């Protein structure tokens, strides 16, 4: 490489750094104005126009402009998350958990990232994980796979007595939950995202509701009980409809009415996957500006906790946006039908209903086959 080429590269890097700073300031300005309840609509429109022009120039003039834009937005959004820096295996590297290549493929770019999605129930000071889902993103195959881990699974917990899976987080936080999942299911996590009920409602509301289909029994039950906490929202109907955050949260909590195909807690975890599917289908239709605004609004009103590093967050965001419109979503549940037994075991001073896999090795194979193939 000659001196002229070296100088050209240096100039391009300097230009990128300058534009990145300016773009970052403009993004913050636009999004901060949004948070002030859109007091001056014309001013915000002008700022969006300036931002759009800057991004277009960046993309046209510099080949990696799209990456710079995404990382600038990612940095702003990331700073609004509650960051957990205390996880034992957070080495701030996107390469920390590249899964082995399945025997039936020769694709050298095969990478799966497993993010643990947790919904925490915080009634009366409790911190049990009401929802435990592994979201597995395969950017090469363009798939997102959701695996529900049933909360009543009876598992071995390091340095604790055996207990239900949903009790692990309250006993030792995310580190103990990571260890428990890895020891029992042979699946290593690349990070986690935790939301409480309030944050979940805000996510749905900032999408202007999501589409859910209710059976007659589900609609009647939701309108008669207090799962939908706000009485004025107890007006759902049989069939497909747009439901707001308070209604969807109530729907997710229902346990004693069948979905039409699943009962009890199996029905509840199915509802969790139905809701995530509906949220995902709406999110993937957003362009980068709409997605940024959505994430900004959610994080301005909610606390969402993660241990994902800023570098990984930006890389995941970039990879996801590259394939967002093409991703296919699949769902699964552990234990699967016919692979477990219902038993009562002594937990503390009382006997509790639990799910015990008939063959743990087979269960581990089931989950790995679903995620990796």
N, C-alpha and C positions, 0 to 999 in steps of 0.2 A: 504494500500500500504506500503510495507516495504522499508527500507533504500536503498537496492540495486536497487529497481525499481525507486525510486526517483532519484538516482544517474544516472541511465540509461536515464531517461527522460531529466535531466539537460544536460547530455553529448550530447544527440541528438539535443537539442535546441541550444547548443553552436556550434555544427557542422553545423547546418542549417544556423546560423548567419554567420559563417566564410565562408561557401560555397556561401551564398547569396552575400556577399561582393565581393568575388573573381569573381563570375559569373557576377555581375554588372559591375566590372571593365573590364571584357573581352567583354561584350556586348557593352559597350561604345567604347572600342578600335576598335572593328570590324566596328561598324556603323560610327564612326568618320572617319575611313579610307575610307569608302564608299563615304562619303561626299567630300573627297579630290580627287574625280574624278578617283578613282581606279588607282592611280599612280603606285602602286606596287602590281600587281595581285597575285604573288606568296606569298607575305607576308600576304595578305588578306586571301588566301586559307588556309594558316597555322593557322591563327587566327580562321577561321571558324572551322577548324578541332579540335583545342584545345577546342573551345566553345562546339562543338558537343560532344566531349568525356566527358567534364565536365557535360554536361546535362544528357548524358546517365548514367554516374556513379551516378549522383544525383537521377535519376528516379529509377534505380535498387536498390540502397542501402537504400533509404529513401522513405517511402510510399507517403509523401506529396511533393516529389521533383518536380512534375509537377507544383504544385501551386506556389512553390518558383520560378521556372523558369519564369512562366507567370507574376508573380508580379514583378520580376526583370526587365523583358523587359517592362512591363507596366509603371514602375517608370521612365525608361529612356524616353519612348515615351511621357509620360504625361508632362515631363519637357519641351517639345518642343511646347506644346499648349499655346495659349494665354488664361490665366485663368481669368475669371470674378468672383471676390469675392464679388461683390456688389448686388447679387440677394437676395431678401428679405427672401426667403424660403430655402436657402441652409444650411441645418444643418449637412452636411457631414455624413449622415447616409444612407445606402442603404435601410433601413427599413422605410423611411419617407413616402412612398406612396404605401402601399400594398392595392390593390383594393379589394372591398368586393367580396366574393365568389358568383358567380351566383347561382340562386336557383336550377338550374338543374344539379349541380355537387356536389360531396362530397369530392373532392380532397383538402386535407388540405394544400398541397404544392403549391396551385395555386397563382402565383404572376405575375403581369403584370407591366412592366416598360414603361412609356411613355416619349420618348425623342423628343423634338421639333427640327426638321430640318429646317433651314432657309437659303435661298439663297438671298443675298442682292444685289440689283442693286445700283451701286455707280456712275452712270453717272452724271456729272455736280453737284457733291456734294450731290446728293440725297441719301437717305438710306431707301428706301421702300423695303419691303420684297417681292421679285418677286416670291418666292416659299415658301409655308408654309405647311409642312407635319408633321404629328404626326407618329412617328415610335414606334409601340407597340410591345415589345418583351415579349413573354410568354415562359419562359424556360421549364416549365413543359409540355406544349402542343407542344413545339418545333415549334412555329409559329412566324413570323415577319409580322405585318400588317401595311401597309402604308395608311394613311388617308389624302388626300389632302383637305385643307380648301381653298375654292375659295377666291382669293384675293379681288373680288368685292362684297363679302358679306357685307351687311350693318348692322353694329353691334353697340351696346351700349358700349361706352368707358368711364370708370370711370373718373369723373371730367373733361370730355371733351364732346364736341358735338358728336352726332352720325356720323360715317364716315365709309369708306371702311376699311376692315380688314387689308389690306396691308399698310395703313397709320399709324397704331398704333405704330409700332416700332420707326418710325421717331419722334413721338410725346413724347414718354416716355421710350424708350428702352425696354429691355427684361422684366422688372418688370411690366410695363403697359401691355405688350402683354400677360404675364402670367395671370394677373388679368382679362383681356378682354376675353381670351379663357375660363377661369374658370367660369366667370359670364355668358357668353353667351352659352357655350356648356356643362357646368358642368363636365369638364375634367381637372384634375390636372396634371401638368407636373412634371417629375422627373429631368429635366435638359434640356439644349439645346445645339445644335452644329450649329455654324454659319459659312458659307463660302461665299466668294465673287467670282466674275467671274474667277479671276486669280487662286484661290485655286481649283475651280471646274475643270478648264482645266488641272491643274497639277495632280489631282486625276486620270483623264481619261488617261492622257499621261503616268503616272507611271504604268498603267495597260497595256501599249502598245496598247491602244485603246479598244473600246468595240463594240459589234455587235449591229447594228441598222438596221431595215428594213424601207425603205422609199417608199412612193407611188411616182408615176411619177410626180404628181403635187408638192409634197414636194421637190423632187430632183431639179426640174426646178426652183422652187421658191428660194431655197437656193443658187443655182448657179447664179441667176440673181440679187439677193438683197445683202445687206451688213450685214445680220445677222451673216454670217461667216465672221469675221472681216478681216482675212488675205486672200487676193484675190487668192493666190496660192492654198488655200484649197477649193476653190469653184469648185470642180470637183467630187461631189458626184453623185451617179447614182440611178436609180430605183432598188429596191430589197434589199436584205440583204448584208451588207458589214461591214468591220471594219472601224470605224470612229475615228479620233483623237480628242483631247480635244477641239480644236478650232471649229471643225465641229460639235461636240456634243453640245457645248454651243450654237452655232447658231441654231441648231435643237430645243433645249429647249426654245429658245426665240420666235420661230415662233408662230404667233397668227391668221393670216388671211388666212391660208390654212388648210383644213380639214385633219385629220389623217386618214380618211376613215370611221371613226365612230363618231368622235367628231369635233365640230367647235369652232372657237373663243377661248376664254380663257379656255373653257372646254377642247379643244384640246391641249392647252399648258400644262395644269395640267396633262393631260393624258400622254403627252410626258415626263414630269418630272418623272412620276411613271415608264414609260417604261425604262428610262435611269437608275433610281435607281435599277430597277429589273435586268438590264443587268450588272451594276456594281456589284451588290450583287452576281449574278451567277458566275462572274469571281473571286471575292474575296473569296468565300467559297471553291474554289478549291485550294487555297494557303495553304501550311503547315505553321507551326508557324514561321519557319525561313523566308520564303518568305513573310509572312504577316508582320513580324517585319521590314524587309527590305523595303517593300512597304510603310508602315506608316512612317518610318524614312525618306525616300526620299521625300515623300509628304510634311512632316512637315519641312523639311530643306529648301524647296522652297516656302512655303505658310504660311499664317497666318490663323489658324483656331481657333475660339474662343469658349469656353465652360465654364459653371459654375459647371460642374460635378466635385465632389471632387476626389482626388487621390485614396482614398479608394474605392469609387464607381466605378471609371474608371477601376481599377484592377479587381474588382469583376465582372463587366460587361464583361470585356475581357475574364476572366476565364470561365464564364458561356457560353459566345458565342462560344468560342473555343471547349467546351465540346459537343456542339450540331450542330456546323457549317455545317457539311456535311448532316445533317438530317432536317434542318429547311425548312419549307414550307412558301412561301411568298404569301400574299394576299393583294389586293389593293381596295380602296374605295374612294369615293369623297363626300364631303358635300358642298352644298346641292345635294341630289340624284335626279334623274330624276322625274319630276312631283311633287316635294315638294316645289317649289319656284315660285316666280313671278319676271319678269323683270320690273323694275320701273325706273323712273327718279326722283331724289330727289335733293334738293338744298344743295350743299356742298360749303361753302364759298359763292362766288358770282355767281356760275354757277350750272346749273343742270347737274347731272352726272348719267350715267347708273349704276344701282346697282342690286344685287340679294337679295331678301327678302324672307325668308322661310315663307310658308303659316301657319305653326304651329310650333312654337319654341319648344314646349314640345315634339312633334313627332320627330323633328330634333335631339334633345338631346338623345332621346331613340334610334334612328337609329345609331348614332355614338357609343353609349355605347354598344349596342347589337353587333355591328361589332367588337369592340375591345375586349369585354369580353367573347364572345362565340366562 
